[in-house]
Amino acid sequence: MAVRAVRGAVQLERDEAGHMDEQVGALLTAILERNDLTAEDLISIWFTATPDLHSDFPAAAARKLGIVDVPLICAQELDIEGAMPRVVRVLAHIESDKPRAGIAHVYLGAAGALRKDIAQ
């Protein structure tokens, strides 16, 4: 199997821990489903959050989904003027037989505007 990377993002409506869990959980679930993956296929996941999000760690949502033995890390996104607010981004490293072009990157809701070049 090859090591591949899957990108994704979601914009939160508000900075609340429960809402973050729900939205990041939905993002991770969509990434797994659209790429025919299970938690066993995950190598590691990087999460970034924009500086206006501080209610919880995005990685906490992964743990609540049962992703418990995969290395996770959270970092703060760059604070760029005019950037979309309240965004959590994901970079997941996976094992997959799919070619790079076959990987489905997932941008939910308004975050789809971040990568208009990637078909959703």
C-alpha positions in Angstrom: 0.0 0.0 0.0 1.0 3.6 -0.6 1.0 6.4 1.8 -1.4 9.2 0.7 -2.6 12.4 2.1 -6.2 13.6 2.4 -7.1 17.2 2.9 -10.3 18.7 4.3 -11.9 21.6 6.0 -15.1 22.8 7.7 -16.2 26.3 8.8 -17.8 26.4 12.2 -20.8 28.6 12.8 -19.7 29.4 16.3 -16.8 28.7 18.7 -18.5 26.1 21.1 -16.9 22.8 22.0 -20.1 20.7 21.2 -20.4 22.4 17.8 -16.7 21.8 17.1 -17.1 18.1 18.0 -20.1 17.8 15.7 -18.6 19.6 12.7 -15.1 18.1 12.9 -16.7 14.7 13.5 -18.8 15.1 10.3 -15.7 16.1 8.4 -13.7 13.1 9.5 -16.6 10.8 8.9 -17.0 12.2 5.3 -13.3 11.8 4.7 -13.4 8.2 5.8 -16.6 7.4 3.9 -15.6 9.1 0.6 -12.3 7.4 0.5 -13.5 3.9 1.7 -11.3 4.1 4.8 -11.4 2.8 8.3 -9.5 4.0 11.3 -7.0 1.2 10.6 -6.0 3.0 7.4 -5.1 6.1 9.2 -1.4 6.8 9.9 -1.7 10.3 11.5 -3.9 13.4 11.4 -2.9 17.1 11.6 -5.5 19.6 12.6 -5.3 23.3 12.3 -7.8 25.9 13.6 -8.0 29.5 12.9 -7.0 31.8 15.8 -10.6 32.7 16.6 -11.3 29.1 17.7 -10.4 28.2 21.3 -13.3 26.2 22.8 -11.7 22.8 22.3 -9.0 20.8 20.5 -10.3 19.6 17.0 -8.5 16.3 17.7 -11.0 15.7 20.6 -13.6 15.0 18.0 -11.5 12.2 16.5 -11.1 10.6 19.8 -14.9 10.7 20.3 -15.3 8.9 17.0 -13.2 6.1 18.3 -9.9 7.1 16.5 -7.9 6.4 19.6 -4.6 4.8 18.5 -3.7 7.2 15.7 -1.3 10.0 16.3 -3.1 13.4 16.3 -1.8 16.9 16.6 -3.4 20.4 16.6 -1.9 23.6 15.5 -3.0 27.2 15.0 -3.6 28.3 11.4 -1.8 31.5 10.2 -3.6 34.7 11.2 -4.0 36.2 7.7 -6.1 39.3 7.2 -9.2 38.5 5.2 -9.0 34.7 5.7 -12.1 32.8 6.3 -12.9 32.7 10.0 -13.7 29.7 12.3 -12.1 27.1 10.1 -10.7 23.7 11.1 -8.5 22.1 8.5 -7.4 18.5 8.4 -4.4 16.8 6.8 -4.7 13.0 7.2 -1.9 10.6 6.2 -3.4 7.2 5.1 -2.5 3.9 3.6 -4.4 3.3 0.4 -4.1 1.5 -2.9 -5.8 4.5 -4.6 -3.7 6.7 -6.9 -3.3 10.3 -5.8 -5.9 11.4 -8.3 -8.4 8.9 -6.7 -8.2 10.5 -3.3 -11.4 12.5 -2.4 -10.5 15.7 -0.5 -13.5 17.0 1.6 -14.5 20.6 2.1 -17.8 20.9 3.9 -20.2 23.8 3.7 -18.7 27.2 3.2 -15.2 25.8 3.4 -15.8 24.6 -0.1 -14.8 28.1 -1.2 -11.3 27.4 0.1 -10.6 24.9 -2.7 -12.8 25.6 -5.6 -10.3 23.7 -7.7 -11.1 20.4 -6.0 -14.4 18.9 -7.1 -16.6 18.3 -4.1 
